[in-house]
Amino acid sequence: MAAVPPTPTTGQPHDAEIRLHLLGGFRLTHGDTPVVVPRGLQRIIALIGLRPGATRAHLAGLLWPEGTEERALSSLRTALWRLRQDPYCPLTTAADTVRLDPLVRVDVDRLVDTAGRVRDGHAPGDAGEALAAGRHDLLPGWYDDWVLADRERLRQLRLHMLEQVSGQHLAAGRHGEALEAALEAMAAEPLRETPHRLVVRIHLAEGNAFEAVHAFYVYRDLLLRELRLEPSPAMSALLAETLDPIRQASRPTSGPRRHVVTRATSAGPMAMRHRTDPGR
């Protein structure tokens, strides 16, 4: 595959949208054209995009944690000077803080904004927006401490958003949409109980007892196999009304059972005799 030619880094106006993609890997684009950024500067751009308005000292400490503060601040000054020469990653500074210019659209901001609207009870305008937002991990293959912390933060944010979307659809009787969001959360974290519990609730709301029981035991088998744990009492309680009659019917009877046996004899009239069968 031929490499995409890099966008020049000087001398062009902002005639197209600038986007910073951090979910699924680092990409900076000017319109539809990728901008080539050295790996060292990628780290700085990504951190500024994730921590808008952070102080220089805070940024330097995260980027160069093993050096002295003076050396880290010196390295940051050099990196910021290099970035200011690039019109495709404009920065704004105020006092001691640094942030990306509002011209730069960051995909993480879209995930955070979508999750905020869902949290406030507003469904996203695009039906697939909440499902697609944050589907990829933050900067996979990067292992800086600040990346790992933000990766987990965004993962949890997305899981809770999907569960809230599913719950909202379930409450409104939109069972298909509710199931789609719950399954999306389940795919993101298969061992997490909340989306499995939502799936069971959705099937029960639709009157699909078999699907609900099947979903419960699929999760129970997975949990036992991977963690040697049982589902929580809250999840088991969802199926109490459905499973209790089945359990009662299949429960073995204790003690001997008495059978009434009627035999006809040649010596007299029909006689009734009781026989105890302790083996059955």
C-alpha positions as CSV (number, residue, x, y, z in Angstrom):
1,M,0.0,0.0,0.0
2,A,1.4,3.4,-1.0
3,A,2.0,5.8,1.8
4,V,-0.2,8.9,2.0
5,P,2.0,11.9,1.3
6,P,2.4,14.1,4.4
7,T,0.6,17.5,4.6
8,P,3.1,20.4,4.6
9,T,3.5,21.9,8.0
10,T,3.9,25.5,7.1
11,G,2.5,28.2,4.9
12,Q,-1.1,27.0,4.5
13,P,-4.3,28.6,6.0
14,H,-6.9,26.7,8.0
15,D,-9.2,26.1,5.1
16,A,-10.4,22.6,6.4
17,E,-11.3,21.1,9.7
18,I,-8.5,19.8,11.9
19,R,-9.2,16.6,13.8
20,L,-7.2,14.8,16.4
21,H,-8.1,11.1,16.7
22,L,-6.9,9.4,19.9
23,L,-9.4,6.5,20.1
24,G,-8.0,3.5,18.2
25,G,-4.6,5.2,17.6
26,F,-3.1,8.6,17.1
27,R,-4.1,10.5,13.9
28,L,-4.1,14.1,13.1
29,T,-5.9,15.1,9.9
30,H,-6.4,18.4,8.0
31,G,-9.6,17.8,6.1
32,D,-9.2,14.3,4.7
33,T,-5.4,14.5,4.6
34,P,-3.3,13.0,7.4
35,V,-0.6,15.1,9.0
36,V,2.6,13.3,9.8
37,V,3.7,14.0,13.4
38,P,6.9,12.6,15.0
39,R,6.2,10.2,17.9
40,G,7.7,12.5,20.5
41,L,5.3,15.3,19.5
42,Q,2.4,12.9,19.4
43,R,2.7,12.3,23.1
44,I,2.6,16.1,23.8
45,I,-0.3,16.7,21.5
46,A,-2.3,13.8,22.9
47,L,-1.7,14.8,26.5
48,I,-2.7,18.5,25.8
49,G,-5.9,17.2,24.0
50,L,-6.8,15.0,27.0
51,R,-6.0,17.6,29.7
52,P,-7.1,20.9,28.2
53,G,-6.0,23.9,30.3
54,A,-3.3,21.9,32.2
55,T,-0.4,23.9,33.6
56,R,3.0,23.6,32.1
57,A,4.3,22.1,35.3
58,H,1.6,19.4,35.3
59,L,2.2,18.5,31.6
60,A,6.0,18.4,32.1
61,G,5.7,16.2,35.1
62,L,3.5,13.7,33.3
63,L,5.6,13.6,30.1
64,W,9.0,13.4,31.8
65,P,8.3,12.0,35.3
66,E,11.8,10.7,35.9
67,G,13.7,13.9,35.3
68,T,14.0,17.0,37.4
69,E,11.2,19.6,37.2
70,E,13.6,22.1,35.6
71,R,14.7,19.7,32.9
72,A,11.1,18.6,32.2
73,L,10.0,22.2,31.8
74,S,12.9,22.9,29.5
75,S,11.9,19.9,27.3
76,L,8.3,21.1,27.2
77,R,9.3,24.6,26.1
78,T,11.3,23.1,23.3
79,A,8.4,20.9,22.2
80,L,5.9,23.7,22.4
81,W,8.1,25.9,20.3
82,R,8.2,23.1,17.6
83,L,4.5,22.8,17.7
84,R,3.9,26.5,17.2
85,Q,5.7,26.2,13.9
86,D,3.0,23.8,12.7
87,P,-0.3,25.5,11.6
88,Y,-2.0,22.1,11.6
89,C,-1.8,21.7,15.4
90,P,-2.5,25.2,16.7
91,L,-2.1,25.9,20.4
92,T,-3.4,28.6,22.7
93,T,-1.8,29.6,25.9
94,A,-3.1,31.7,28.8
95,A,-0.9,32.6,31.7
96,D,0.7,29.2,32.6
97,T,-1.8,26.9,30.8
98,V,-1.7,25.2,27.4
99,R,-4.6,23.9,25.3
100,L,-5.3,23.0,21.7
101,D,-7.0,25.7,19.7
102,P,-10.8,25.4,19.4
103,L,-10.2,24.8,15.7
104,V,-8.9,21.3,16.6
105,R,-11.8,18.7,17.0
106,V,-10.8,15.9,19.4
107,D,-12.7,12.6,19.2
108,V,-12.5,12.0,22.9
109,D,-14.5,15.2,23.5
110,R,-17.3,13.8,21.4
111,L,-17.4,10.7,23.5
112,V,-17.4,12.7,26.7
113,D,-20.1,15.1,25.4
114,T,-22.3,12.2,24.3
115,A,-22.0,10.5,27.7
116,G,-22.9,13.8,29.4
117,R,-26.1,14.1,27.3
118,V,-27.1,10.5,28.1
119,R,-26.3,11.1,31.8
120,D,-28.6,14.1,31.8
121,G,-31.4,12.0,30.3
122,H,-31.1,13.2,26.7
123,A,-30.8,10.5,24.0
124,P,-28.2,11.3,21.4
125,G,-29.5,12.7,18.1
126,D,-28.0,9.9,16.0
127,A,-29.2,6.5,17.1
128,G,-25.8,4.9,16.4
129,E,-23.8,7.7,18.0
130,A,-23.8,6.3,21.5
131,L,-23.1,2.8,20.3
132,A,-20.1,3.9,18.1
133,A,-18.6,6.5,20.5
134,G,-15.5,5.1,22.1
135,R,-15.7,1.7,20.5
136,H,-11.9,1.7,20.2
137,D,-9.5,2.0,23.1
138,L,-7.6,5.2,23.8
139,L,-4.1,5.1,22.2
140,P,-3.6,1.3,22.1
141,G,0.0,0.3,22.4
142,W,0.8,3.3,24.6
143,Y,1.7,2.5,28.2
144,D,2.4,5.9,29.8
145,D,0.8,6.1,33.2
146,W,-1.4,9.0,32.1
147,V,-2.6,7.0,29.1
148,L,-3.5,4.0,31.2
149,A,-5.5,6.1,33.6
150,D,-7.4,7.9,30.9
151,R,-8.0,4.7,28.9
152,E,-9.7,3.1,31.9
153,R,-11.6,6.3,32.7
154,L,-13.0,6.5,29.1
155,R,-13.7,2.7,29.1
156,Q,-15.8,3.0,32.3
157,L,-17.5,6.2,30.9
158,R,-18.6,4.3,27.8
159,L,-19.8,1.3,29.7
160,H,-22.0,3.4,31.9
161,M,-23.3,5.4,29.0
162,L,-24.3,2.2,27.1
163,E,-26.0,0.8,30.1
164,Q,-27.9,4.1,30.6
165,V,-29.0,4.2,27.0
166,S,-30.2,0.6,27.3
167,G,-32.1,1.4,30.4
168,Q,-33.7,4.5,28.9
169,H,-34.9,2.5,25.9
170,L,-36.2,-0.3,28.1
171,A,-38.2,2.1,30.2
172,A,-39.7,3.6,27.0
173,G,-40.6,0.1,25.7
174,R,-38.1,0.2,22.8
175,H,-36.8,-3.3,23.4
176,G,-34.9,-3.7,20.2
177,E,-32.8,-0.5,20.8
178,A,-32.4,-1.5,24.5
179,L,-31.0,-4.9,23.6
180,E,-28.6,-3.4,21.0
181,A,-27.1,-1.1,23.6
182,A,-26.9,-3.8,26.2
183,L,-25.2,-6.2,23.8
184,E,-22.7,-3.5,22.8
185,A,-21.8,-3.0,26.5
186,M,-21.6,-6.8,26.9
187,A,-19.1,-7.0,24.0
188,A,-17.0,-4.3,25.6
189,E,-16.8,-6.2,28.9
190,P,-18.1,-9.7,28.8
191,L,-17.7,-10.4,32.5
192,R,-19.5,-7.3,33.7
193,E,-22.9,-8.3,35.2
194,T,-24.9,-5.1,34.5
195,P,-25.3,-5.6,30.7
196,H,-26.2,-9.3,31.2
197,R,-28.8,-8.2,33.8
198,L,-30.2,-5.7,31.3
199,V,-30.4,-8.4,28.6
200,V,-32.4,-10.7,31.0
201,R,-34.7,-7.8,31.9
202,I,-35.3,-6.9,28.3
203,H,-36.3,-10.5,27.4
204,L,-38.6,-10.7,30.3
205,A,-40.2,-7.4,29.3
206,E,-40.9,-8.9,25.9
207,G,-42.3,-12.1,27.4
208,N,-39.5,-14.3,26.1
209,A,-38.9,-16.5,29.2
210,F,-36.7,-18.9,27.3
211,E,-34.4,-16.2,26.0
212,A,-34.2,-14.7,29.5
213,V,-33.3,-18.1,31.1
214,H,-30.8,-18.9,28.4
215,A,-29.1,-15.5,28.8
216,F,-28.9,-16.0,32.6
217,Y,-27.3,-19.5,32.3
218,V,-24.9,-18.4,29.5
219,Y,-23.6,-15.7,31.9
220,R,-23.5,-18.0,34.9
221,D,-21.5,-20.6,33.0
222,L,-19.0,-17.8,31.8
223,L,-18.7,-16.5,35.3
224,L,-18.1,-19.9,36.9
225,R,-15.6,-20.8,34.2
226,E,-13.6,-17.6,34.3
227,L,-13.8,-16.5,37.9
228,R,-15.5,-19.4,39.8
229,L,-18.2,-17.0,40.9
230,E,-22.0,-17.2,40.9
231,P,-24.2,-14.3,39.6
232,S,-25.2,-11.8,42.2
233,P,-28.5,-12.3,44.2
234,A,-29.9,-9.2,42.3
235,M,-29.5,-11.0,39.0
236,S,-30.8,-14.3,40.3
237,A,-33.8,-12.6,41.7
238,L,-34.8,-11.4,38.2
239,L,-35.7,-15.0,37.2
240,A,-37.2,-16.0,40.5
241,E,-40.8,-16.0,39.3
242,T,-39.8,-17.8,36.1
243,L,-37.5,-20.5,37.6
244,D,-39.2,-21.2,40.9
245,P,-42.1,-23.3,39.4
246,I,-39.5,-25.3,37.4
247,R,-37.3,-25.9,40.4
248,Q,-40.3,-27.0,42.5
249,A,-41.4,-29.4,39.9
250,S,-38.0,-31.0,39.5
251,R,-37.2,-31.2,43.2
252,P,-36.8,-34.8,44.3
253,T,-39.3,-36.1,46.9
254,S,-37.8,-37.3,50.1
255,G,-38.9,-40.5,52.0
256,P,-40.6,-43.6,50.8
257,R,-43.6,-43.4,48.5
258,R,-46.7,-45.5,49.2
259,H,-48.5,-47.1,46.3
260,V,-52.0,-48.6,46.4
261,V,-52.1,-51.9,44.6
262,T,-55.3,-53.7,43.8
263,R,-55.3,-57.4,43.1
264,A,-58.1,-59.8,42.3
265,T,-57.9,-63.2,44.0
266,S,-59.7,-66.5,43.3
267,A,-60.4,-67.0,47.0
268,G,-62.6,-64.0,47.5
269,P,-63.7,-60.6,46.5
270,M,-61.3,-57.8,45.3
271,A,-58.9,-56.9,48.0
272,M,-56.9,-53.7,48.4
273,R,-53.4,-54.0,49.8
274,H,-50.7,-51.4,50.5
275,R,-47.1,-51.9,49.5
276,T,-44.3,-49.7,50.5
277,D,-41.5,-49.4,47.9
278,P,-38.5,-47.7,49.6
279,G,-36.5,-47.8,46.4
280,R,-38.7,-45.5,44.3
